Amino acid sequence: MLGASNAILWEFSANGVVLVGDVRGRYKFGDQDRIKIETPFATTVYVVKVSSDQLVLQELSGSKLEFTRVRERQL
């Protein structure tokens, strides 16, 4: 979530680790387009929607997180 004054970078690694700012957690995909993200502070289940470089995580309660992929620069 970059671009806002309170932006936080979320980094999803292929090994199931997620880094939210400086907080490390785990993620796991489930059925019905769902993902569970566990951090030391909370466990949340989202419905996942991916389109090109856009990722939307929507809580079952309705609130949404919207992301745009940030690609690493090649040196």
Contacts in CASP RR format, 6 or more apart in sequence:
PFRMAT RR
TARGET T0000
AUTHOR 0000-0000-0000
METHOD contacts of the structure
MODEL  1
MLGASNAILWEFSANGVVLVGDVRGRYKFGDQDRIKIETPFATTVYVVKV
SSDQLVLQELSGSKLEFTRVRERQL
1 7 0 8 1.000
1 8 0 8 1.000
1 9 0 8 1.000
1 10 0 8 1.000
1 65 0 8 1.000
1 66 0 8 1.000
1 67 0 8 1.000
2 9 0 8 1.000
2 68 0 8 1.000
2 70 0 8 1.000
8 20 0 8 1.000
8 21 0 8 1.000
9 19 0 8 1.000
9 21 0 8 1.000
9 70 0 8 1.000
10 18 0 8 1.000
10 19 0 8 1.000
10 20 0 8 1.000
10 21 0 8 1.000
10 67 0 8 1.000
11 18 0 8 1.000
11 19 0 8 1.000
12 18 0 8 1.000
12 27 0 8 1.000
13 19 0 8 1.000
16 26 0 8 1.000
16 27 0 8 1.000
16 28 0 8 1.000
17 24 0 8 1.000
17 25 0 8 1.000
17 26 0 8 1.000
17 27 0 8 1.000
18 24 0 8 1.000
18 25 0 8 1.000
18 26 0 8 1.000
18 27 0 8 1.000
18 37 0 8 1.000
18 39 0 8 1.000
19 25 0 8 1.000
20 39 0 8 1.000
23 39 0 8 1.000
23 40 0 8 1.000
23 41 0 8 1.000
24 39 0 8 1.000
25 37 0 8 1.000
25 38 0 8 1.000
25 39 0 8 1.000
25 40 0 8 1.000
26 37 0 8 1.000
26 38 0 8 1.000
27 35 0 8 1.000
27 36 0 8 1.000
27 37 0 8 1.000
27 38 0 8 1.000
28 35 0 8 1.000
28 36 0 8 1.000
29 35 0 8 1.000
29 48 0 8 1.000
30 36 0 8 1.000
32 47 0 8 1.000
33 47 0 8 1.000
33 48 0 8 1.000
33 49 0 8 1.000
34 45 0 8 1.000
34 46 0 8 1.000
34 47 0 8 1.000
34 48 0 8 1.000
35 45 0 8 1.000
35 46 0 8 1.000
35 48 0 8 1.000
35 57 0 8 1.000
36 43 0 8 1.000
36 44 0 8 1.000
36 45 0 8 1.000
36 46 0 8 1.000
37 43 0 8 1.000
37 44 0 8 1.000
37 45 0 8 1.000
37 46 0 8 1.000
44 59 0 8 1.000
45 59 0 8 1.000
45 60 0 8 1.000
46 57 0 8 1.000
46 58 0 8 1.000
46 59 0 8 1.000
46 60 0 8 1.000
46 65 0 8 1.000
47 57 0 8 1.000
47 58 0 8 1.000
47 60 0 8 1.000
48 55 0 8 1.000
48 56 0 8 1.000
48 57 0 8 1.000
49 55 0 8 1.000
49 56 0 8 1.000
49 58 0 8 1.000
50 56 0 8 1.000
53 68 0 8 1.000
53 69 0 8 1.000
54 66 0 8 1.000
54 67 0 8 1.000
54 68 0 8 1.000
54 69 0 8 1.000
55 66 0 8 1.000
55 67 0 8 1.000
55 68 0 8 1.000
55 69 0 8 1.000
56 64 0 8 1.000
56 65 0 8 1.000
56 66 0 8 1.000
56 67 0 8 1.000
57 64 0 8 1.000
57 65 0 8 1.000
57 67 0 8 1.000
58 64 0 8 1.000
58 65 0 8 1.000
END
